[in-house]
Amino acid sequence: MTGLRALAALFTALAVSSVGIVGPGCKRKPDVGLDITVPNDVVPNVVWFEVGAYRDARCEAVAPMLTNGVPEGAATRIAFRRDEPQSPRFGDLATGKYAFAAVARAEDCAVLATGCVEAEMGSSDTVSINMATTDPPSGACGLGASCQAARCVPANDNADPSVGAHCSLELLGAGPLANPVGGGGTLVSAPAIATTPSGFVIAYREIDPNGASARVTVLPVDPAGGALSPTRPLLKGRCANSDETDGIGLMTNGSDGQIILARSACGGRPGLEMLMFTSKPEITILPKFVSSDSPTAQKVTLSGGHVAATRAGGSVVVFTEDGASRIATVITKDPDAGVAAPSGSYGGTSGVTGAWVAASDKVLAVLAAGPNVPVVRPLDGGTEAGGGGGGGTGEEGPTLSLIMAPATTAANDFSVADAKPSPPITFPGLWGAVAALGSRVLVVSDGGGPGRSISYRAFDLGKTAPAETNGFSVEGAGVPTTADVTMLGDKAYFAVLKPGAVSLHVYANASTTPTPLREVLFFKEPRISGVTTVRDGRVAVAATATRVAVAWTTAKVLTNNDSTGGYAVFACTP
C-alpha cells in the first residue's frame, strides 16, 4: 500500500498522520481529520498535495477551478509532499460550512487528480475527499519555473526575466497573514516588514477585546514568497478597552531584530515596549521583554509605516505622546535597557497625528503630521514653504513637517522650542511616510494636485527646497488612505492602500529625478487574494537587491468574516 501524509486533528492544529492512497477498496483512515482517496493510476506520480478550505462555499463553484491547483481565497491552505517526514500544520477553522478542495500534483506541479467535498465544522470529525483523475494533467510549471510547495516559482537565475530582470515585478508568492487571534472586534495594528538574511519578516499586534488576549505575530517569509510558521508571543498588561490599533516598530540587523510597541495605560502608565528576536530563518523570541513607561504621558502611539530606524549613531524610534512628536534612542545591545530617556521633540508639541523616521549613512530624517499651520501652496509645483521660493497665498490646513540632520545626530538634540537641529520644512499633507538613501530623503503623502492621489517630494540634506515634487494616481475608485516608501539601489518603492485595493509602484533614479518604472495593482493578480475586502487597513514595504515585499492588514477592527491581511513578494533585479 502506498503511503501519504494527510491531515489530522483538523480543527485545532491539523497535524498529519498516514493515510493510504489507492483505489476505493484500499485505504486507511486517520483517527480524526482528512481522508483522501486517490485513483490507482496516478499514485506513482504524486509528489505534492494541496488542500484548501473555503468558508460558505459550494463545491460546484470551487471544483471547476481545481485544474490549475487550489485557487486563492481559501480560509486556510496547506501544501505538503507525499513523502514529507514531518507533519505540516493547518490553522484553526471557525465553526461553519466549508468546501474542502484538494489536488494531487506531480513533480512539475501538473495537477493529476482533484476532489472537493462540503462539510460543516463543529459536527464532523473526518472530512473524506474522493479524487478523480485529471485527464490530461494540467497546470504544470512553465519554462524557467520550478514546483515548490505545490506552487510554480520562477527560476533562481536573477538574469531570467521571470525572476525579475529589469525589475519585472514578477509575482513570486503571496499569501494571508496568520488567522486572527480572536473573533469580531479584534484590534489589529499597522503591519511592519523588514529584511533578513532569509528573506523578510512581518510583524503586527492583535488584541481580542472579548477575551482581552493580546499577541504579537512575527511571520517569516522566504525570498520565493513562502510563509514559514509564525511565532505569536503573548503580550501582558492589556485590557479590553486598550484600543491599540496604532503601528509597530520593526528593526533588523542581520538575523537579529527588535519590535517596538506602544502600550495603553490600562490602569497604569502608558509606555513603549521592546521585544527582541532572532531569525535563522525560524523566529525565536528572546525571553526579555522590556517596558519603558512614560512618567507623565496619558497616551503614547506609533504610526503605520517606518517608525524605527537602525543607524550607526544609535537606533531610534519616533512616536506621539499626548499630541507631541517625540524621538528616542533604542538600546539594541542591552536587552535590559529598551527605549532610553531623555528623548527629543520635533514637528510639534500639540495636535500631532503621526510620526515617521528614516536613516541612512548620511542623514537622519524625521517626519510629523499636523498640527494645522499656515503653509504656502505652490502655484507651479516647484517650491513650497521652507523652500525659499514663490507660491500661492498662505493658508491653514493639514501639514507635514520634515527635519533632516546628519546621521549621527542624537535623539535628545531635537528640540521644537529651540528649533534644533534645524527649523522644520513644512508642506501640505494629512499623512505621510519617509525613506532615506545616502543624502536623499523621499516623503510620500496624500495627493495634492490635479489627477494625483499620491504625492511625493524628494529632498537633499542641507537644502530646504524639494529637489522634486510630483505624484501619481492609483487606478480604481476611492482615495488612498495610507502609503509606505523605501529606497534601495537607486530605486524607490511605494506601497499604497485604499479601500478595496493595494498597489506597488517602483521608480528608478531615486537619488536624482525619480522616474516611473513599474507598477502592480494587486486586484489584477489572481494569485493575490483578499485585497478587495481591505477597508481601513495599513500597508508596509521592504526591499532587497532582488526582491520587494508588501504586507497589509484588512482593517483596524476585524469583523467575524475578515482575514487579518496578506503579503506579496515580487522579483526586482537590475
C-alpha positions as CSV (number, residue, x, y, z in Angstrom):
1,M,0.0,0.0,0.0
2,T,1.4,3.4,-1.0
3,G,1.9,5.9,1.9
4,L,0.8,9.5,2.1
5,R,0.9,12.4,4.5
6,A,-2.6,13.6,5.2
7,L,-4.3,15.9,7.6
8,A,-5.4,15.0,11.1
9,A,-6.7,16.9,14.2
10,L,-8.4,19.1,11.6
11,F,-9.6,22.0,13.7
12,T,-7.0,22.6,16.3
13,A,-3.7,22.0,14.7
14,L,-4.4,19.7,11.8
15,A,-1.3,17.6,12.5
16,V,-0.7,14.9,9.9
17,S,-1.0,11.1,10.0
18,S,-0.6,8.4,7.4
19,V,-3.4,7.6,5.1
20,G,-3.4,5.1,2.2
21,I,-3.8,6.3,-1.3
22,V,-5.1,3.7,-3.7
23,G,-8.4,2.8,-5.2
24,P,-11.7,2.9,-3.3
25,G,-11.2,-0.6,-2.0
26,C,-7.9,0.0,-0.1
27,K,-7.4,2.9,2.2
28,R,-6.8,3.7,5.9
29,K,-8.5,6.5,7.8
30,P,-6.8,8.7,10.4
31,D,-8.5,8.9,13.8
32,V,-9.6,12.5,13.1
33,G,-9.1,14.7,10.1
34,L,-9.0,14.3,6.4
35,D,-9.3,11.1,4.5
36,I,-8.0,11.3,0.9
37,T,-8.7,8.7,-1.8
38,V,-6.6,8.9,-5.0
39,P,-7.1,6.8,-8.1
40,N,-4.6,4.0,-8.5
41,D,-3.4,5.1,-11.9
42,V,-1.9,8.5,-10.6
43,V,-0.5,7.3,-7.2
44,P,3.1,6.6,-8.5
45,N,3.4,10.1,-9.9
46,V,2.1,12.1,-7.0
47,V,4.7,14.4,-5.3
48,W,2.6,17.2,-3.8
49,F,-0.8,17.5,-2.2
50,E,-2.6,20.8,-1.8
51,V,-5.7,21.4,0.3
52,G,-7.8,24.5,0.8
53,A,-10.9,25.2,3.0
54,Y,-13.4,27.7,1.7
55,R,-15.9,29.2,4.1
56,D,-19.5,29.3,3.0
57,A,-18.6,28.0,-0.5
58,R,-20.1,25.2,-2.7
59,C,-18.1,22.6,-4.5
60,E,-19.9,23.3,-7.7
61,A,-18.2,26.7,-7.7
62,V,-14.8,25.6,-6.5
63,A,-14.3,22.3,-8.3
64,P,-14.1,23.7,-11.9
65,M,-11.1,25.9,-10.8
66,L,-9.0,23.0,-9.5
67,T,-7.4,22.1,-12.8
68,N,-4.7,24.7,-12.1
69,G,-4.5,23.9,-8.4
70,V,-6.2,25.1,-5.3
71,P,-7.5,28.7,-6.1
72,E,-6.7,31.8,-4.0
73,G,-9.2,32.9,-1.3
74,A,-9.1,29.8,0.9
75,A,-9.8,30.4,4.6
76,T,-6.8,28.1,5.1
77,R,-4.5,26.4,2.6
78,I,-1.9,23.7,3.2
79,A,0.6,22.0,0.9
80,F,2.8,19.1,1.7
81,R,4.9,16.4,-0.1
82,R,3.7,12.9,-0.3
83,D,6.8,11.7,1.5
84,E,7.1,14.6,3.9
85,P,8.7,13.4,7.2
86,Q,7.1,15.9,9.5
87,S,3.5,16.9,9.9
88,P,2.5,20.3,8.3
89,R,0.2,22.5,10.3
90,F,-3.1,23.9,9.4
91,G,-4.6,26.9,11.2
92,D,-7.8,26.8,13.3
93,L,-11.1,26.9,11.4
94,A,-14.1,28.6,12.9
95,T,-17.4,26.7,13.1
96,G,-19.4,26.9,9.9
97,K,-19.8,25.3,6.4
98,Y,-16.8,24.8,4.2
99,A,-15.9,23.4,0.8
100,F,-12.7,21.4,1.2
101,A,-10.8,21.2,-2.1
102,A,-7.8,19.0,-2.8
103,V,-5.4,18.4,-5.7
104,A,-2.6,15.9,-6.2
105,R,0.3,17.3,-8.1
106,A,3.3,15.8,-10.0
107,E,6.9,16.9,-9.6
108,D,6.4,19.7,-12.1
109,C,3.2,20.8,-10.3
110,A,0.9,19.3,-13.0
111,V,-2.5,18.5,-11.5
112,L,-3.1,14.7,-11.6
113,A,-6.3,14.4,-9.6
114,T,-8.8,16.7,-7.9
115,G,-11.6,16.4,-5.4
116,C,-14.0,18.5,-3.3
117,V,-16.4,17.9,-0.5
118,E,-18.6,20.1,1.6
119,A,-18.6,19.7,5.4
120,E,-19.8,21.6,8.4
121,M,-17.1,22.3,11.0
122,G,-18.3,21.6,14.5
123,S,-20.3,18.5,13.6
124,S,-17.8,16.4,11.5
125,D,-14.8,14.5,12.9
126,T,-13.4,13.5,9.5
127,V,-13.7,15.0,6.0
128,S,-13.4,12.4,3.2
129,I,-12.4,13.5,-0.3
130,N,-12.5,11.1,-3.2
131,M,-10.3,12.4,-6.0
132,A,-10.9,11.9,-9.7
133,T,-8.2,11.8,-12.3
134,T,-7.5,14.9,-14.4
135,D,-7.1,13.8,-18.0
136,P,-4.9,15.2,-19.4
137,P,-2.9,16.7,-16.4
138,S,-2.9,20.5,-16.3
139,G,-1.2,23.4,-14.6
140,A,2.4,22.3,-15.0
141,C,5.1,25.0,-14.4
142,G,6.3,26.9,-17.4
143,L,9.8,27.3,-18.7
144,G,12.3,28.6,-16.1
145,A,10.0,27.9,-13.2
146,S,10.0,25.1,-10.6
147,C,7.4,23.5,-8.4
148,Q,7.8,24.4,-4.7
149,A,5.3,23.9,-2.0
150,A,2.8,22.9,-4.7
151,R,3.1,26.3,-6.4
152,C,5.1,27.3,-9.5
153,V,8.0,29.6,-8.6
154,P,10.2,31.4,-11.2
155,A,13.8,30.2,-11.6
156,N,16.5,31.4,-9.3
157,D,18.6,32.9,-12.0
158,N,18.3,36.6,-11.5
159,A,19.1,37.3,-15.1
160,D,15.9,35.5,-16.1
161,P,13.1,38.0,-16.8
162,S,10.7,35.6,-15.0
163,V,12.7,36.2,-11.8
164,G,12.9,40.0,-12.1
165,A,15.4,41.3,-14.7
166,H,14.8,45.0,-15.3
167,C,12.6,44.9,-12.2
168,S,9.9,42.9,-13.9
169,L,7.9,42.7,-10.7
170,E,7.1,39.0,-11.4
171,L,4.9,37.8,-8.5
172,L,6.9,35.1,-6.7
173,G,4.4,34.3,-4.0
174,A,1.6,35.7,-1.9
175,G,-0.5,34.6,1.0
176,P,-2.6,35.6,4.0
177,L,-1.3,36.7,7.3
178,A,-1.9,34.4,10.3
179,N,-5.6,33.8,11.3
180,P,-6.9,36.4,13.8
181,V,-6.3,35.7,17.5
182,G,-10.0,36.5,18.2
183,G,-13.4,36.9,16.6
184,G,-15.2,40.0,15.6
185,G,-13.9,43.2,17.2
186,T,-10.2,42.0,17.1
187,L,-8.0,45.1,17.1
188,V,-5.1,45.0,14.6
189,S,-2.0,47.2,14.4
190,A,-0.5,48.5,11.2
191,P,2.0,45.9,9.9
192,A,5.7,46.4,9.7
193,I,8.1,44.5,7.4
194,A,11.9,44.3,7.3
195,T,14.6,42.2,5.5
196,T,16.5,39.3,7.0
197,P,19.2,37.1,5.6
198,S,16.5,34.5,4.9
199,G,14.1,36.9,3.2
200,F,11.6,39.1,5.1
201,V,9.9,39.2,8.4
202,I,6.4,40.7,9.0
203,A,5.2,41.8,12.5
204,Y,1.9,43.1,13.8
205,R,-0.1,43.2,17.0
206,E,-3.6,41.9,17.7
207,I,-5.9,42.4,20.7
208,D,-9.1,40.4,21.2
209,P,-11.3,42.7,23.3
210,N,-13.7,39.8,24.0
211,G,-11.1,37.9,26.0
212,A,-8.5,40.7,26.4
213,S,-5.9,38.4,24.8
214,A,-3.1,40.3,23.1
215,R,-0.4,38.9,20.9
216,V,2.4,39.9,18.5
217,T,2.6,37.9,15.4
218,V,6.1,37.5,13.8
219,L,5.8,35.9,10.4
220,P,9.0,35.0,8.4
221,V,8.7,34.9,4.6
222,D,11.3,33.4,2.3
223,P,12.5,35.0,-1.0
224,A,10.1,32.9,-3.0
225,G,7.1,34.2,-1.1
226,G,6.5,31.2,1.1
227,A,5.5,31.9,4.6
228,L,7.0,29.8,7.4
229,S,5.4,29.1,10.8
230,P,4.5,32.3,12.6
231,T,5.6,32.9,16.2
232,R,2.9,34.6,18.4
233,P,4.1,35.6,21.9
234,L,1.6,36.8,24.4
235,L,1.5,40.4,25.5
236,K,0.8,41.4,29.1
237,G,-0.7,44.5,30.6
238,R,-3.5,44.8,28.0
239,C,-7.2,45.3,28.9
240,A,-10.5,45.0,26.9
241,N,-10.6,48.7,26.2
242,S,-6.9,49.1,25.2
243,D,-8.0,50.4,21.8
244,E,-4.5,49.8,20.4
245,T,-4.8,50.0,16.6
246,D,-1.7,52.1,16.0
247,G,1.5,50.9,14.4
248,I,4.5,48.9,15.4
249,G,8.2,49.5,15.0
250,L,10.5,46.8,13.5
251,M,14.2,46.8,13.0
252,T,16.6,44.1,11.8
253,N,20.4,43.8,11.8
254,G,21.3,40.5,10.2
255,S,19.3,37.8,11.9
256,D,18.6,39.8,15.0
257,G,15.5,42.0,15.3
258,Q,13.7,44.3,17.6
259,I,10.0,45.1,17.8
260,I,8.8,48.3,19.4
261,L,5.2,48.5,20.7
262,A,3.2,51.3,22.3
263,R,1.1,50.2,25.3
264,S,-2.1,51.9,26.5
265,A,-2.3,52.9,30.2
266,C,-4.8,50.1,31.3
267,G,-4.9,51.4,34.9
268,G,-1.1,52.2,34.9
269,R,1.2,54.3,32.8
270,P,1.4,54.1,29.0
271,G,4.8,53.4,27.5
272,L,7.0,51.8,24.9
273,E,7.9,48.2,24.9
274,M,10.7,46.3,23.2
275,L,10.7,42.7,22.2
276,M,13.8,41.1,20.7
277,F,14.1,38.1,18.4
278,T,16.4,36.1,16.1
279,S,15.6,34.7,12.6
280,K,17.6,31.8,11.1
281,P,15.0,31.5,9.4
282,E,12.8,30.3,12.2
283,I,11.8,33.0,14.6
284,T,13.0,32.7,18.2
285,I,11.7,35.3,20.7
286,L,14.2,36.2,23.3
287,P,12.9,35.9,26.9
288,K,13.4,39.5,27.9
289,F,10.5,41.9,27.2
290,V,11.4,45.4,28.2
291,S,8.9,48.2,29.1
292,S,9.8,51.9,29.2
293,D,6.9,53.6,30.9
294,S,6.2,57.3,30.5
295,P,6.2,59.2,33.8
296,T,3.8,61.9,32.7
297,A,2.0,60.9,29.4
298,Q,-1.6,59.8,29.2
299,K,-1.3,58.3,25.7
300,V,1.6,57.0,23.6
301,T,1.1,55.8,20.0
302,L,3.1,54.7,16.9
303,S,2.2,55.5,13.4
304,G,1.9,53.0,10.5
305,G,4.9,52.7,8.2
306,H,8.5,53.1,9.2
307,V,8.7,54.4,12.8
308,A,12.0,52.9,13.8
309,A,15.4,53.1,12.1
310,T,18.8,51.5,12.6
311,R,21.8,53.7,12.1
312,A,25.5,54.0,13.1
313,G,24.7,56.7,15.7
314,G,22.2,54.6,17.6
315,S,18.9,53.2,16.6
316,V,15.9,55.5,17.1
317,V,12.1,55.3,17.3
318,V,9.6,58.1,16.8
319,F,6.2,58.3,18.4
320,T,3.4,60.7,19.5
321,E,3.0,61.4,23.2
322,D,-0.1,63.4,24.2
323,G,-0.2,65.0,20.8
324,A,3.6,65.8,20.6
325,S,6.0,64.2,18.2
326,R,9.0,62.6,20.0
327,I,12.2,60.8,19.1
328,A,14.1,58.4,21.4
329,T,17.1,56.1,21.3
330,V,16.6,52.4,21.2
331,I,19.3,50.4,23.1
332,T,19.6,47.3,20.9
333,K,22.7,45.8,22.5
334,D,21.4,45.8,26.1
335,P,18.2,43.7,26.5
336,D,17.5,45.4,29.8
337,A,17.6,49.0,28.5
338,G,14.8,49.2,26.0
339,V,13.9,52.7,24.8
340,A,16.1,55.3,26.5
341,A,15.4,58.7,28.0
342,P,15.7,61.5,27.6
343,S,14.0,61.9,24.2
344,G,13.8,64.8,21.9
345,S,10.7,66.6,20.4
346,Y,10.2,67.7,16.8
347,G,7.5,68.7,14.4
348,G,5.1,70.0,17.1
349,T,4.1,69.8,20.8
350,S,0.4,69.5,20.3
351,G,-2.1,68.3,17.7
352,V,0.4,65.9,16.1
353,T,-1.3,62.9,14.5
354,G,1.7,61.0,13.0
355,A,5.4,60.5,13.3
356,W,7.9,58.6,10.9
357,V,11.6,58.2,10.7
358,A,14.3,57.0,8.2
359,A,18.1,56.9,8.4
360,S,21.0,56.3,6.0
361,D,24.7,56.5,6.4
362,K,24.5,60.3,5.8
363,V,21.1,61.5,7.0
364,L,18.5,61.1,9.8
365,A,15.1,62.2,8.6
366,V,12.0,62.7,10.9
367,L,8.6,63.5,9.6
368,A,5.5,64.6,11.6
369,A,1.8,65.2,10.6
370,G,0.0,68.2,12.0
371,P,-1.0,70.5,13.5
372,N,-2.6,72.9,11.1
373,V,-0.3,75.8,10.4
374,P,-0.1,78.3,7.5
375,V,1.8,76.9,4.5
376,V,2.4,78.3,1.0
377,R,0.6,76.4,-1.6
378,P,2.8,76.4,-4.7
379,L,1.5,77.8,-8.0
380,D,3.9,75.9,-10.2
381,G,4.5,72.8,-8.2
382,G,8.2,73.7,-7.8
383,T,8.7,75.2,-4.3
384,E,6.9,75.3,-1.0
385,A,7.1,76.7,2.4
386,G,10.6,76.4,3.8
387,G,11.8,76.2,0.2
388,G,12.6,79.9,0.0
389,G,10.6,80.5,-3.2
390,G,7.4,81.8,-4.6
391,G,4.0,80.3,-4.5
392,G,0.4,80.9,-3.6
393,T,-1.0,82.6,-0.5
394,G,-0.6,81.2,3.0
395,E,-3.5,79.2,4.4
396,E,-4.1,76.8,7.2
397,G,-4.5,73.2,6.5
398,P,-3.1,69.7,7.3
399,T,0.7,69.9,7.2
400,L,3.7,67.6,7.2
401,S,6.9,68.8,8.9
402,L,10.3,67.4,7.9
403,I,13.6,67.7,9.7
404,M,16.8,66.4,8.1
405,A,20.0,66.2,10.1
406,P,23.4,64.5,9.9
407,A,23.1,60.7,10.5
408,T,24.8,60.8,13.9
409,T,22.5,63.5,15.4
410,A,21.5,62.4,18.9
411,A,17.8,62.0,19.8
412,N,18.0,64.5,22.6
413,D,19.4,67.1,20.3
414,F,15.9,67.5,18.8
415,S,14.0,70.4,20.3
416,V,10.9,72.2,18.9
417,A,11.3,75.1,21.3
418,D,14.9,75.8,20.2
419,A,14.4,74.9,16.5
420,K,17.1,72.3,16.8
421,P,18.8,70.7,14.9
422,S,17.1,72.8,12.3
423,P,13.7,74.5,11.6
424,P,11.2,72.1,10.0
425,I,10.4,72.2,6.4
426,T,6.6,72.3,6.1
427,F,4.3,71.4,3.2
428,P,0.6,70.3,2.8
429,G,-0.2,66.7,3.8
430,L,-2.6,64.8,6.0
431,W,-0.5,61.7,6.4
432,G,2.9,60.5,5.1
433,A,5.9,58.2,5.3
434,V,9.6,58.8,4.8
435,A,12.7,56.9,3.4
436,A,16.4,57.8,3.1
437,L,19.2,56.7,0.7
438,G,22.6,58.5,1.0
439,S,21.8,62.2,1.4
440,R,18.4,61.8,-0.4
441,V,15.2,61.8,1.6
442,L,11.9,60.9,0.0
443,V,8.5,61.7,1.5
444,V,5.2,60.2,0.3
445,S,1.9,61.7,1.3
446,D,-1.8,62.0,0.3
447,G,-2.3,63.7,-3.1
448,G,-2.2,67.4,-3.6
449,G,-2.5,68.1,-7.3
450,P,-4.8,67.5,-10.3
451,G,-5.2,63.9,-11.1
452,R,-2.8,63.0,-8.3
453,S,-3.9,60.7,-5.5
454,I,-0.4,60.2,-4.1
455,S,2.3,62.9,-3.8
456,Y,6.0,62.5,-3.2
457,R,8.7,65.1,-2.5
458,A,12.5,64.5,-2.8
459,F,14.8,66.4,-0.6
460,D,18.6,66.6,-0.2
461,L,20.4,67.1,3.1
462,G,21.4,70.7,3.6
463,K,18.7,72.1,1.3
464,T,15.3,73.4,2.2
465,A,13.6,73.3,-1.2
466,P,12.5,70.0,-2.6
467,A,14.6,68.7,-5.5
468,E,11.4,67.2,-6.9
469,T,7.7,67.5,-6.2
470,N,5.4,65.1,-8.1
471,G,2.9,62.3,-7.7
472,F,0.8,59.6,-9.3
473,S,-2.7,58.2,-9.4
474,V,-3.8,54.8,-8.4
475,E,-6.3,53.1,-10.7
476,G,-9.8,52.4,-9.4
477,A,-12.4,54.2,-7.3
478,G,-11.7,55.6,-3.9
479,V,-8.9,57.7,-2.3
480,P,-5.7,56.2,-0.9
481,T,-5.7,56.3,2.9
482,T,-2.1,55.3,3.6
483,A,1.2,54.5,1.9
484,D,4.7,53.5,2.8
485,V,8.0,54.0,1.0
486,T,11.5,52.6,1.0
487,M,14.6,53.2,-1.2
488,L,17.4,50.8,-2.2
489,G,19.9,50.7,-5.1
490,D,18.6,54.0,-6.6
491,K,15.1,52.7,-6.7
492,A,12.1,54.0,-4.7
493,Y,9.3,51.5,-3.8
494,F,5.9,53.0,-2.9
495,A,3.2,50.7,-1.4
496,V,-0.3,52.3,-1.5
497,L,-3.6,51.2,0.2
498,K,-7.1,52.4,-0.3
499,P,-10.4,50.7,0.3
500,G,-10.6,47.6,-1.8
501,A,-7.1,48.0,-3.3
502,V,-3.4,47.6,-2.6
503,S,-0.7,48.5,-5.2
504,L,3.1,48.7,-5.6
505,H,4.8,51.4,-7.6
506,V,8.5,51.3,-8.4
507,Y,10.5,54.4,-9.5
508,A,14.1,54.5,-11.0
509,N,16.7,57.2,-10.4
510,A,15.6,57.8,-6.8
511,S,18.7,59.8,-6.0
512,T,18.3,62.2,-8.9
513,T,15.0,62.6,-10.7
514,P,12.5,59.8,-9.8
515,T,11.1,58.1,-12.9
516,P,8.2,55.7,-13.1
517,L,9.4,52.2,-13.8
518,R,6.8,49.5,-12.9
519,E,3.6,49.2,-11.0
520,V,1.4,46.3,-9.9
521,L,-2.3,46.5,-9.0
522,F,-2.9,43.6,-6.6
523,F,-6.5,43.1,-7.5
524,K,-5.4,42.2,-11.0
525,E,-3.2,39.4,-9.8
526,P,-5.4,36.3,-9.4
527,R,-2.8,34.7,-7.0
528,I,-3.2,37.6,-4.5
529,S,-6.4,37.1,-2.5
530,G,-8.3,39.2,0.0
531,V,-7.3,42.6,-1.4
532,T,-10.9,43.6,-2.4
533,T,-12.0,43.3,1.3
534,V,-9.5,45.9,2.5
535,R,-11.1,48.7,4.4
536,D,-9.1,51.0,6.7
537,G,-6.1,48.7,7.0
538,R,-2.4,49.8,6.7
539,V,0.5,48.8,4.4
540,A,4.3,48.4,4.6
541,V,7.0,47.7,2.1
542,A,10.6,46.4,2.2
543,A,13.2,45.6,-0.5
544,T,16.4,43.6,-1.0
545,A,18.7,43.8,-4.1
546,T,16.5,41.2,-5.9
547,R,13.1,41.2,-4.1
548,V,10.4,43.6,-2.9
549,A,7.7,42.6,-0.4
550,V,4.5,44.3,0.7
551,A,2.4,43.5,3.7
552,W,-1.1,44.9,4.5
553,T,-3.9,44.5,7.0
554,T,-7.6,44.4,6.2
555,A,-8.9,46.8,8.8
556,K,-8.1,48.3,12.2
557,V,-11.0,46.4,13.7
558,L,-11.9,43.0,12.2
559,T,-15.3,41.5,11.7
560,N,-16.1,37.8,12.1
561,N,-15.7,37.3,8.3
562,D,-12.4,39.3,7.9
563,S,-9.0,37.9,7.2
564,T,-6.2,39.7,9.1
565,G,-4.5,40.7,5.9
566,G,-1.9,39.5,3.4
567,Y,1.5,39.8,1.8
568,A,3.1,39.5,-1.6
569,V,6.7,39.1,-2.8
570,F,7.9,40.3,-6.2
571,A,11.1,39.9,-8.2
572,C,13.1,43.1,-8.9
573,T,16.7,42.8,-10.2
574,P,18.8,45.2,-12.2
